Amino acid sequence: MNKIKTAVLGLGRLGYWHAVNVSKIRGAELSIVCDMNEETAAKLTQELEVPSYTTNPDDVFQNDDIRAVIISSPTSTHYELLKKAAESGKAVFVEKPLTIDLDEAYSIQKLMKEKNTLCQVGFMRRFDPAYDAAKKRIEAGDIGQPIYYRGISRDAHAPHEAFIEHSGGIFVDVSIHDFDIARYLMNAEVSSVAAHGRILKHSFMEKYGDIDQSLAYLEFDSGAAGDVESSRNAYYGYDIRAEVIGTEGSIFIGDLRHRNIHILTKSGKTHDLLPDFPVRFVDAYTIELEDFFRIVQLNETPRVTVHDGVKALEIALAARQSFQTGQKINMAK
Ligand SMILES: NC(=O)c1ccc[n+]([C@@H]2O[C@H](COP(=O)([O-])OP(=O)(O)OC[C@H]3O[C@@H](n4cnc5c(N)ncnc54)[C@H](O)[C@@H]3O)[C@@H](O)[C@H]2O)c1
């Protein structure tokens, strides 16, 4: 079977790892990488022995040999790149969030339907072995009917300022992972959101209308409820946990521990903590891309669709609106 010639666009904190993973996947061939920063592109090209690099995304879209593109550039650039990908007939893997605003998301959804574009959105928690096991246990009925979702997503520190500027803010950038996985695990749609937040530490965020700590209370159309805490202030490490409470039990997902060791000294027992997302989700980032190339090869529907990307963005933007207005926002039916 022919390897799928692939381009990775955006080689920053996450795009670097996507490029590494593509270069290891048997059915894929990393043919070209693209970054606006030439030094970044050239360095990675050398490290992974990629045949070529460019600083102009059009070089990728005009190249008919490229069948698949991985978009991991800043969120504010997704719309233009997605449009070009759909118009040039490429299969697409796009990082979350799908786009930075809903008009863009709806227009991409329409275009991709017209062009029959295969597009997977990077909600990698669905591929993480722990979240995946939880989903299977919920579906097997082990905790009865899910009635409450609790999500905690705390970054060890704030991303660089340029990232914040183009990220859409904490609800669109961070909480969106929980909004997606909550829909998935609860098997229900969010019907309303009430959100709060403030800056606790990173005063530079005020310039962008952003905050570093937030809480969103969710109601689901199934009658269930939930809450999602997001933070950029977990100085101790990368802290991603969730709980689904059901009518007959509860499932806890995630742990703070990194390696499975305990260190015993006179001052007590310790273990190391997860430092960041590339470590916590190392398996998920690999599995989601393996699945992407499998479905491109078979021309199947991805496990995380553009519709999922749109739904999660709707919730995130409702949360941002609620935070800004102090009102509970009912989701459109
Ligand atoms: N799924 C996850 O866990 C996860 C984690 C981190 C980031 N992300 C998402 O990945 C995307 C990138 O985030 P990041 O943290 O890697 O950002 P980053 O700022 O570290 O890197 C972005 C890179 O894209 C390059 N770039 C800018 N405009 C470009 C363009 N038009 N074409 C090609 N390259 C361009 C920049 O030079 C930079 O190297 C964002 O959408 C973010 O939400 C997802």
The ligand as an SDF file (V2000), in Angstrom:
LIG
                    3D

 44 48  0  0  0  0  0  0  0  0999 V2000
   -4.3900   18.9490   21.5820 N   0  0  0  0  0  0  0  0  0  0  0  0
   -3.5970   19.5110   22.4640 C   0  0  0  0  0  0  0  0  0  0  0  0
   -3.3470   18.9670   23.5300 O   0  0  0  0  0  0  0  0  0  0  0  0
   -2.9330   20.8100   22.1360 C   0  0  0  0  0  0  0  0  0  0  0  0
   -1.8150   21.2440   22.8930 C   0  0  0  0  0  0  0  0  0  0  0  0
   -1.1860   22.4230   22.5110 C   0  0  0  0  0  0  0  0  0  0  0  0
   -1.6580   23.1580   21.4200 C   0  0  0  0  0  0  0  0  0  0  0  0
   -2.7330   22.7090   20.7370 N   0  0  0  0  0  0  0  0  0  0  0  0
   -3.2470   23.4660   19.5730 C   0  0  0  0  0  0  0  0  0  0  0  0
   -2.2400   23.4230   18.5540 O   0  0  0  0  0  0  0  0  0  0  0  0
   -2.1750   24.6640   17.8610 C   0  0  0  0  0  0  0  0  0  0  0  0
   -0.7350   25.1950   17.9720 C   0  0  0  0  0  0  0  0  0  0  0  0
   -0.4180   25.3600   19.3310 O   0  0  0  0  0  0  0  0  0  0  0  0
    1.1060   25.4280   19.8340 P   0  0  0  0  0  0  0  0  0  0  0  0
    1.0390   25.4890   21.2990 O   0  0  0  0  0  0  0  0  0  0  0  0
    1.9060   24.3660   19.1800 O   0  0  0  0  0  0  0  0  0  0  0  0
    1.5150   26.8760   19.2620 O   0  0  0  0  0  0  0  0  0  0  0  0
    2.9600   27.5090   19.0960 P   0  0  0  0  0  0  0  0  0  0  0  0
    2.7560   28.9910   19.1510 O   0  0  0  0  0  0  0  0  0  0  0  0
    3.9270   26.8870   20.0240 O   0  0  0  0  0  0  0  0  0  0  0  0
    3.3900   27.0840   17.6140 O   0  0  0  0  0  0  0  0  0  0  0  0
    2.7390   27.5320   16.4690 C   0  0  0  0  0  0  0  0  0  0  0  0
    3.7210   27.4470   15.3050 C   0  0  0  0  0  0  0  0  0  0  0  0
    3.0090   27.7580   14.0890 O   0  0  0  0  0  0  0  0  0  0  0  0
    3.8200   28.6270   13.2820 C   0  0  0  0  0  0  0  0  0  0  0  0
    2.8960   29.3690   12.3960 N   0  0  0  0  0  0  0  0  0  0  0  0
    2.2590   30.5480   12.6070 C   0  0  0  0  0  0  0  0  0  0  0  0
    1.4370   30.8290   11.5700 N   0  0  0  0  0  0  0  0  0  0  0  0
    1.5640   29.8060   10.6850 C   0  0  0  0  0  0  0  0  0  0  0  0
    0.9820   29.5130    9.4200 C   0  0  0  0  0  0  0  0  0  0  0  0
    0.0640   30.3250    8.8600 N   0  0  0  0  0  0  0  0  0  0  0  0
    1.3600   28.3830    8.7750 N   0  0  0  0  0  0  0  0  0  0  0  0
    2.2730   27.5470    9.3090 C   0  0  0  0  0  0  0  0  0  0  0  0
    2.8630   27.7690   10.5080 N   0  0  0  0  0  0  0  0  0  0  0  0
    2.5080   28.8830   11.1990 C   0  0  0  0  0  0  0  0  0  0  0  0
    4.5760   29.4690   14.2840 C   0  0  0  0  0  0  0  0  0  0  0  0
    5.7550   30.0170   13.7110 O   0  0  0  0  0  0  0  0  0  0  0  0
    4.8740   28.4480   15.3970 C   0  0  0  0  0  0  0  0  0  0  0  0
    6.0900   27.7730   15.1800 O   0  0  0  0  0  0  0  0  0  0  0  0
   -3.2300   25.5650   18.5110 C   0  0  0  0  0  0  0  0  0  0  0  0
   -4.4020   25.5090   17.7370 O   0  0  0  0  0  0  0  0  0  0  0  0
   -3.4770   24.9320   19.8610 C   0  0  0  0  0  0  0  0  0  0  0  0
   -4.7870   25.1380   20.3580 O   0  0  0  0  0  0  0  0  0  0  0  0
   -3.3790   21.5630   21.0600 C   0  0  0  0  0  0  0  0  0  0  0  0
  1  2  1  0
  2  3  2  0
  2  4  1  0
  4  5  1  0
  4 44  2  0
  5  6  2  0
  6  7  1  0
  7  8  2  0
  8  9  1  0
  8 44  1  0
  9 10  1  0
  9 42  1  0
 10 11  1  0
 11 12  1  0
 11 40  1  0
 12 13  1  0
 13 14  1  0
 14 15  2  0
 14 16  1  0
 14 17  1  0
 17 18  1  0
 18 19  2  0
 18 20  1  0
 18 21  1  0
 21 22  1  0
 22 23  1  0
 23 24  1  0
 23 38  1  0
 24 25  1  0
 25 26  1  0
 25 36  1  0
 26 27  1  0
 26 35  1  0
 27 28  2  0
 28 29  1  0
 29 30  1  0
 29 35  2  0
 30 31  1  0
 30 32  2  0
 32 33  1  0
 33 34  2  0
 34 35  1  0
 36 37  1  0
 36 38  1  0
 38 39  1  0
 40 41  1  0
 40 42  1  0
 42 43  1  0
M  CHG  2   8   1  16  -1
M  END
$$$$
